[in-house]
Amino acid sequence: MSYTLIRALNLLFDIIIIALIVRVISSWLPISKENAFFRIIYQVTEPLLSPIRSLIQKTSFGKNMMVDFSPIIVFLLLRILRSVLTGILG
């Protein structure tokens, strides 16, 4: 039971990380964001990125930033959360 739960959580984390990578790479390319695939990617990733982005913008460091660091922070938080959950369930 525990093994199945750990595998399911790892799969979920992998899907989220892949969606974040696709979103980051697509933001660098001139691709239409109106595509159904990219709308799904944005719907999956925006709930994770927007709270981090708003927290960064509230700081003095984040007010004049040209680069969005929220995906990096979300990657780190997902990595930490994955390690904690795997340690608790494993």
ZABA-9971 format. One record per residue (C-alpha): x, y, z; residue in three letters; residue number from 1. Coordinates in nm, 2 decimals. Layout:
! residues N
REC     xx     yy     zz residuo num
REC      X      Y      Z     Ala NUM
...
! end
This chain:
! residues 90
REC     xx     yy     zz residuo num
REC   0.00   0.00   0.00     Met   1
REC   0.27   0.25   0.10     Ser   2
REC   0.48   0.16  -0.21     Tyr   3
REC   0.18   0.23  -0.44     Thr   4
REC   0.11   0.56  -0.27     Leu   5
REC   0.48   0.67  -0.30     Ile   6
REC   0.48   0.57  -0.67     Arg   7
REC   0.16   0.77  -0.73     Ala   8
REC   0.30   1.07  -0.56     Leu   9
REC   0.62   1.05  -0.75     Asn  10
REC   0.42   1.03  -1.08     Leu  11
REC   0.22   1.33  -0.98     Leu  12
REC   0.53   1.53  -0.89     Phe  13
REC   0.69   1.42  -1.22     Asp  14
REC   0.39   1.54  -1.42     Ile  15
REC   0.39   1.88  -1.25     Ile  16
REC   0.76   1.93  -1.30     Ile  17
REC   0.73   1.84  -1.67     Ile  18
REC   0.44   2.08  -1.70     Ala  19
REC   0.65   2.36  -1.54     Leu  20
REC   0.94   2.28  -1.78     Ile  21
REC   0.71   2.30  -2.08     Val  22
REC   0.57   2.63  -1.96     Arg  23
REC   0.91   2.78  -1.90     Val  24
REC   1.04   2.67  -2.24     Ile  25
REC   0.72   2.78  -2.42     Ser  26
REC   0.75   3.13  -2.26     Ser  27
REC   1.08   3.17  -2.45     Trp  28
REC   0.94   3.07  -2.79     Leu  29
REC   0.69   3.25  -3.02     Pro  30
REC   0.42   2.99  -2.97     Ile  31
REC   0.05   3.08  -2.95     Ser  32
REC  -0.08   3.03  -2.60     Lys  33
REC  -0.43   2.99  -2.73     Glu  34
REC  -0.36   2.63  -2.82     Asn  35
REC  -0.56   2.38  -2.61     Ala  36
REC  -0.24   2.20  -2.50     Phe  37
REC  -0.09   2.52  -2.36     Phe  38
REC  -0.41   2.62  -2.19     Arg  39
REC  -0.40   2.30  -2.00     Ile  40
REC  -0.03   2.36  -1.91     Ile  41
REC  -0.12   2.70  -1.78     Tyr  42
REC  -0.42   2.58  -1.59     Gln  43
REC  -0.20   2.32  -1.42     Val  44
REC   0.10   2.54  -1.34     Thr  45
REC  -0.06   2.88  -1.26     Glu  46
REC  -0.20   2.78  -0.92     Pro  47
REC   0.15   2.69  -0.82     Leu  48
REC   0.33   2.99  -0.97     Leu  49
REC   0.09   3.28  -0.89     Ser  50
REC   0.12   3.27  -0.51     Pro  51
REC   0.50   3.25  -0.53     Ile  52
REC   0.51   3.53  -0.79     Arg  53
REC   0.29   3.76  -0.57     Ser  54
REC   0.52   3.69  -0.27     Leu  55
REC   0.82   3.78  -0.47     Ile  56
REC   0.67   4.10  -0.60     Gln  57
REC   0.59   4.21  -0.25     Lys  58
REC   0.96   4.22  -0.16     Thr  59
REC   1.19   4.50  -0.24     Ser  60
REC   1.40   4.26  -0.45     Phe  61
REC   1.10   4.16  -0.66     Gly  62
REC   0.95   4.50  -0.75     Lys  63
REC   1.18   4.57  -1.05     Asn  64
REC   1.27   4.22  -1.16     Met  65
REC   1.28   4.14  -1.53     Met  66
REC   1.31   3.77  -1.48     Val  67
REC   1.04   3.55  -1.32     Asp  68
REC   1.20   3.33  -1.06     Phe  69
REC   0.88   3.17  -0.94     Ser  70
REC   0.93   2.85  -1.14     Pro  71
REC   1.27   2.80  -0.98     Ile  72
REC   1.12   2.84  -0.63     Ile  73
REC   0.84   2.61  -0.72     Val  74
REC   1.09   2.34  -0.84     Phe  75
REC   1.28   2.37  -0.51     Leu  76
REC   0.96   2.35  -0.30     Leu  77
REC   0.84   2.05  -0.50     Leu  78
REC   1.17   1.88  -0.44     Arg  79
REC   1.16   1.94  -0.07     Ile  80
REC   0.79   1.83  -0.05     Leu  81
REC   0.87   1.52  -0.24     Arg  82
REC   1.16   1.43  -0.01     Ser  83
REC   0.95   1.49   0.30     Val  84
REC   0.65   1.29   0.18     Leu  85
REC   0.88   1.00   0.06     Thr  86
REC   1.05   1.00   0.40     Gly  87
REC   0.73   1.00   0.59     Ile  88
REC   0.56   0.73   0.38     Leu  89
REC   0.87   0.53   0.30     Gly  90
! end
